[in-house]
Amino acid sequence: MQRYTHYIDGARSEPASQTWLSSDNPFTGAPWAEIARGNAADVEGAVAAAHRAFTTGAWPALSASARGQLLVRLADRIAEHAPRLAEIEVRDNGKLFAEMHAQLQYVPQWYRYYGGLADKIQGDVIPLDKKGYFNFTRREPLGVVAIITPWNSPLMLLAWKLAPALAAGCTVVIKPSEFTSASTLELVELLADVGFPNGVVNVVTGLGAEVGSPLVGHELVRKVTFTGSDATGRRINEQAARDFKHVALELGGKSPNIIFDDANLDDAVNGAVSGIFAATGQTCIAGSRLLVQAGVHDEVVKRVVELAKMARMGNPMDAGTQVGPITTRPQFEKVLEYISIASGEGAELALGGQAAKRPECGDGWFVEPTIFTGVDNGMRIAQEEVFGPVLSVIRFETEDEAVEIANDVRYGLGAGVWTRDIGRAFRMSERIQAGTVWVNTYRAVSYLSPFGGYKDSGLGRENGIDAIQEYLQTKSVWINTGAATGNPFVLK
Ligand code: NAD
């Protein structure tokens, strides 16, 4: 069995506790690797290394262009290793090789884009309203950044944070999910090859309470950027607030995917299925509430059920597989629990509703694609994030009603709108409270386009040109070019 240590100050580092956690393969249900079980002592070592690298040595001395070049070189190395890294992710999280490989081929773009932005960080000269002063701004890196990631798309979600953090000149300590740490540890091995100084990127693995919490609370950490559940996000936000740390949170969702009577139904049905059954529903942007206008409701339900029924389940490494296992056993149990909650609430089961017993699923943690109809938006199945292949279908009559239902949830991450009416497309994109609205498509992301949540779905934005600002702080510099010093007791 493979054993992974922490990665601190450019070297592999055994855990202070000398204890290990097992990393399990969701397709077989069996462990395939061990990862270091970190604690506060390991966090201390990693933060100290990151702080040293931020304040002394080669990293702060690098020009911004040279820093950007390192990121571009890293992008090339990731591209070379994409199939291997994707395979490791599949072994850890059970998502389809096809999906993880496509993600890994796209991930280098984040490093290229933010590498290109590194030497475009500029201050301003301020046109002051006072004579005798010259005032300009500097955009300076925040310092040591803690990056905490979840298990569903480890390297892609890491790229959204790591690329802009490094481009800004910060140093980092990464705490990957205890369920899927291997790919992050493999990725950081590539950093030294391309010439990143030691200590710029560090990884400490282990549990949230034992590694995540001491990391968030460490006095030398200036920013925490987190992707995960809203429950953990709330805890992190509260803890970080004590030391006035900067915080960015990408949390969960209960995204509405809304089909109007005038939609192209072939596309809409495809979009509905892709919104909830792709990635086995384990994506923050899952379109888990399907809102369907009354005129096409029955037809859409029939077609979505037919398409979902045909989804091929099985080994996520096989090219023909469409729905893989649930990543972790606790998550598998949580999904089944939500199915029974929905049935108890009176939702009507139209498909699935149980663990998959198909021979091709072996001992893996598979749940049948599940569809509930007759869902009322007040039910728990419509309000709480399941993070699995469970779709709630809600009927509506009018555009106003669709907006009301769509927004009547505490989350606001994504939303889909299916219509051929251009006016309605604009109206809906304005009225829906979500960080992303897709019209006649679903689950599209890019390094160029801002991503983040409204309401309980998070704080801050990732991706796009502004995301680099999240790792910078502004300094205002005043130079006296000849103003009289004047009365010392009066504001200048
Ligand atoms: P989680 O909140 O359980 O864990 C996320 C990370 O936080 C893990 O690394 C975990 O070890 C760590 N953690 C746990 N407790 C901590 C603590 N007290 N202090 C610091 N760190 C702690 O989430 P998960 O189950 O791994 O991921 C699934 C969730 O992530 C879903 O809710 C999903 O919607 C969300 N998600 C959001 C996005 C987004 O961009 N908005 C993307 C993917 C996933």
Residues whose N, C-alpha, C, O or C-beta is under 5 A from the ligand:
A	BS01	NAD	I148 T149 P150 W151 K175 P176 S177 E178 G206 L207 G208 A209 G212 S213 T227 G228 S229 D230 T232 R235 E250 L251 G252 G253 C284 S457
